[in-house]
Amino acid sequence: MALLSAILETSPTRLVLIVTVGILLSVIVRSFLREKKTIPKGAKPLPGPKGWPIVGNAFSIPNSHAWLKFKEWGDEYGPIYQLQAFGTTLVVISKESIANDLLSLRGAIYSDRPPLIMPGLISDNGFLGAARWDSYWRRARKFTQSMLSTSNIQQSIPKQTTEARQMVVDLMKDPDEYTYWLERAGVMVSIKQIYGLDEERGPVEKKHVHGICGFMENIERVAIPGAYLVEFIPGLLHLPTWLAPFKKEAKQLVKQHWDYLAPLVQTQSTKSKTNHPEQPESFSQRFLNNKKDWNLDDREIVWALASIYGGAAGTSSTAMQSLILNMCLFPDWQKRVQDEIERVVGNERLPEFNDSSSLPTVRAVIKETMRWRPVLSGGFPHSVTKDDVYEGYHIPKGAVIMPNQWSILRDEEQYQDADSFKPERWLEPSYLTYQEPLTEYPNLKRFVAFGHGRRICPGLEVTEKALFLQFSSLLWACNINRARDSAGKEVDIPFYDYTGVSISTPRKFRFAVEEREAGRLKLMEEAALKDHRAELAASKSS
């Protein structure tokens, strides 16, 4: 008690000094214990680059495009190696078979997340992608998997189709705003299916696009390895807010996100159960009508629904940007896709999801784009909950496991000429990746680009359908070309200029969109308008 009283009476400057010294001591102790930890008999430590005392390799890990450095180390130290950072062990995986062995087959101990402090702080520890493998995660995951069942996703196809067509119309009219049109397509499908909202085109749509995309951008930004020192030194949480700017930032962001997300659920509580079978219940309405079945409280459901909302909107938008960029870089593949669509669809009707089985080239270009330019280039970290030994190597309890997607999807043993964009690897029997029948393959089911084991993205099937509808609709109606300057010269497009955050997106680039054949834009616009009006009418009647 005397010690506590002395601390409380201490001046702010001395208090900060005491806390800082305590944090440094804890880091030193953690590093010492890690170095002294006994390795099981017959096992050996993983290889990896040498680090400095206490800090380890922390300052060698880039805070942008870390996956490129991880691949460089993987090429030197092998497909599984370790790094150290302030007493924490990071195990980096560069091969799919190893990721499957550990994260899937041993998922009982490899499905936790490390304490992702900043993503947790700005989402009140509710964002499922960053949540620990605890009671909340299991309850919320059960809810989201039920909502994202195949039957529920099938019900979203009409809305997906409408928004894909509207995206094409707006993209042809104003390609410079492409990021907004692509984000809106994903957001408006989600806002309808998750919250039961059908909005008029215009300002209300913009509010939702900026609200959810802003949330996801902040999650991605604060999740960059090394961006915040508190991720390596959790003791910094004990510093007063005036000396820890990250705490002030997190407080402002969590309020901003909550003020947008919470009303989306709260407004549903006044609605009665729909009597219109053609207008299925939204996810939020299903929760409110059957709360006792899900064992989630009113705070938890806000963040669980936001996790579905943000994931569905962000992945498809980022992948579509890469697809458009690739059509500028590889015009021969654009023509092959268009020729296939022309044979199957023709010019008198629009592409539909039922055309998917007849369009393997469309699916191959989508899958190869997600391999060559993965959305989660660095993967998302797992954590192991007990000591383990893998092929003679010791993996300590609490280690952060990084499945580096950039390396995994460039494994030459699995993907010949892996650095090249080659959709034919999914279409021709001479490649190891080829599967039959082409009416079913290639597809994105269980594709490593969506994660591993029990942490695989639950919205994979939603994204797959969205990408097929958007990409096939776009290339049915349009040609995507490099933009030209005022002198008529083609504007250069960077081969690889992507953001360095967890969800890696092409930085802004210029391209041109032209109608392939007169009348296609009008047909697309009329169909999108008719479908949207029907959805609004159905929503109002319910």
JOKANOR-V182095 format. One record per backbone hydrogen bond with DSSP energy under -1.0 kcal/mol. NH is the residue of the N-H (numbers start at 1). CO is the residue of the C=O. E is the energy in kcal/mol with one decimal. If there is no record, write none. Layout:
nh={NH	NH}
co={CO	CO}
e={E	E}
This chain:
nh={5	6	7	8	9	10	15	16	17	18	19	20	21	22	23	24	25	26	27	28	29	30	31	32	33	34	35	36	37	43	44	52	55	56	57	58	60	65	68	70	71	72	73	74	75	76	77	78	81	82	83	85	88	90	91	92	93	94	99	100	101	102	103	104	105	107	109	112	116	117	120	121	122	125	126	130	134	138	139	140	141	142	143	144	145	146	147	148	149	153	154	155	156	157	160	161	162	163	164	165	166	167	168	169	170	171	172	173	174	177	178	181	182	183	184	185	186	187	188	189	190	191	192	193	194	196	197	206	207	208	209	210	211	212	213	214	215	216	217	218	219	220	221	222	223	224	227	231	232	233	236	237	238	239	243	244	247	249	250	251	252	253	254	255	256	257	258	259	261	262	265	266	267	268	269	271	279	283	284	286	287	288	289	293	294	295	301	303	304	305	306	307	308	309	310	311	312	313	314	315	317	318	319	320	321	322	323	324	325	326	327	328	329	330	333	334	335	336	337	338	339	340	341	342	343	344	345	355	356	358	359	363	364	365	366	367	368	369	370	371	372	373	379	382	383	384	385	388	390	393	394	395	398	399	400	401	402	404	404	405	406	408	409	410	411	414	415	420	425	426	427	428	431	434	440	441	447	450	451	455	456	457	460	463	464	465	466	467	468	469	470	471	472	473	474	475	476	477	478	479	481	485	488	491	499	504	507	512	514	516	520	523	524	525	526	527	528	529	530	531	532	533	534	535	536	537	538	539	540	541	542}
co={1	2	3	4	5	7	11	12	13	14	15	16	17	18	19	20	21	22	23	24	25	26	27	28	29	30	31	32	33	40	392	56	53	52	84	55	57	500	65	66	67	68	69	70	71	72	73	74	92	47	90	88	85	83	400	81	402	79	95	96	97	98	99	100	100	104	106	383	114	115	116	117	118	120	123	127	132	134	135	136	137	138	139	140	141	142	143	144	146	149	150	151	153	154	156	157	158	159	160	161	162	163	164	165	166	167	168	169	170	174	175	177	178	179	180	181	182	183	184	185	186	187	188	189	190	192	191	202	203	204	205	206	207	208	209	210	211	212	213	214	215	216	217	218	219	221	224	228	229	229	233	234	235	236	240	241	244	245	246	247	248	249	250	251	252	253	254	255	257	258	262	262	263	265	266	268	276	193	194	282	283	284	285	290	291	291	297	299	300	301	302	303	304	305	306	307	308	309	310	311	313	314	315	316	317	318	319	320	321	322	323	324	325	326	330	330	331	332	333	334	335	336	337	338	339	340	341	352	353	355	356	359	360	361	362	363	364	365	366	367	368	369	376	401	112	399	109	395	393	390	44	388	384	396	89	382	91	93	402	403	377	404	405	407	408	411	411	417	422	423	424	424	428	431	437	437	444	447	448	452	453	450	457	459	460	461	462	463	464	465	466	467	468	469	470	471	472	473	474	514	512	489	485	483	505	375	497	481	479	477	517	519	520	521	522	523	524	525	526	527	528	529	530	531	532	533	534	535	536	537	538}
e={-2.6	-2.2	-2.2	-2.4	-1.7	-1.2	-2.7	-2.4	-2.0	-2.6	-2.6	-2.8	-2.6	-2.4	-2.4	-2.5	-2.5	-2.1	-2.1	-2.3	-2.7	-2.6	-2.5	-2.6	-2.9	-2.3	-2.2	-2.1	-1.1	-2.2	-1.9	-2.3	-2.8	-2.1	-4.4	-1.9	-2.2	-1.1	-1.5	-2.6	-2.0	-1.9	-2.5	-2.4	-2.6	-1.0	-3.5	-2.1	-1.7	-2.9	-2.7	-2.3	-2.0	-2.6	-3.4	-2.5	-2.8	-3.1	-2.1	-2.7	-2.3	-2.4	-2.4	-1.2	-2.7	-1.7	-1.9	-1.2	-1.4	-1.4	-1.9	-2.8	-2.3	-3.4	-1.9	-1.4	-2.1	-2.3	-2.5	-3.0	-2.8	-1.9	-1.7	-2.8	-2.7	-1.6	-2.3	-2.1	-1.2	-2.5	-2.2	-1.2	-1.3	-1.3	-2.8	-2.8	-2.3	-2.5	-2.2	-2.1	-2.3	-2.3	-1.8	-2.1	-2.4	-2.4	-2.2	-1.4	-2.5	-1.5	-1.6	-1.9	-2.5	-2.3	-2.9	-1.7	-1.3	-2.6	-2.9	-1.2	-1.9	-2.8	-1.2	-2.3	-3.1	-1.6	-1.8	-1.6	-1.9	-1.6	-2.5	-2.8	-2.1	-2.4	-2.1	-1.6	-1.4	-2.4	-2.5	-1.9	-2.1	-2.7	-2.4	-2.5	-1.1	-1.1	-2.3	-1.6	-1.4	-2.1	-2.3	-2.3	-2.1	-1.6	-1.7	-1.1	-1.9	-2.4	-2.3	-2.1	-1.9	-2.2	-2.7	-1.4	-2.0	-2.7	-2.4	-2.5	-2.8	-2.5	-1.0	-2.4	-2.2	-1.3	-1.1	-1.6	-2.0	-1.7	-2.7	-2.2	-2.1	-2.4	-2.3	-1.6	-1.6	-1.2	-2.2	-1.3	-2.4	-2.5	-1.7	-1.7	-1.4	-2.8	-3.0	-1.8	-2.5	-1.8	-2.4	-1.9	-1.1	-2.2	-2.4	-2.3	-1.8	-1.7	-2.2	-2.5	-2.3	-2.6	-1.7	-1.3	-2.0	-2.8	-1.1	-1.3	-2.1	-1.9	-2.2	-2.5	-2.7	-1.8	-2.4	-2.5	-2.0	-1.9	-3.4	-1.7	-2.2	-1.5	-1.8	-1.6	-2.5	-2.3	-1.8	-2.5	-2.7	-2.0	-1.9	-1.4	-3.2	-2.6	-1.7	-2.7	-2.0	-1.7	-2.2	-2.4	-2.8	-2.2	-2.7	-3.3	-3.0	-2.0	-3.0	-2.6	-3.5	-2.0	-1.2	-1.2	-2.6	-2.7	-2.8	-1.8	-1.1	-1.4	-3.2	-1.9	-2.0	-1.9	-1.3	-2.1	-1.9	-1.3	-1.6	-3.0	-2.1	-2.4	-2.0	-1.7	-1.5	-2.7	-1.3	-2.4	-2.4	-2.0	-2.4	-2.7	-2.0	-2.4	-2.6	-2.6	-2.4	-1.8	-2.2	-2.3	-1.5	-1.7	-2.5	-2.4	-2.7	-2.8	-2.2	-3.4	-2.8	-2.6	-3.0	-3.3	-1.9	-2.7	-2.0	-2.1	-2.4	-2.8	-2.6	-1.9	-2.3	-2.4	-2.3	-2.4	-2.2	-2.4	-1.9	-2.1	-2.4	-2.3	-2.3	-2.3	-2.4	-2.1	-1.1}
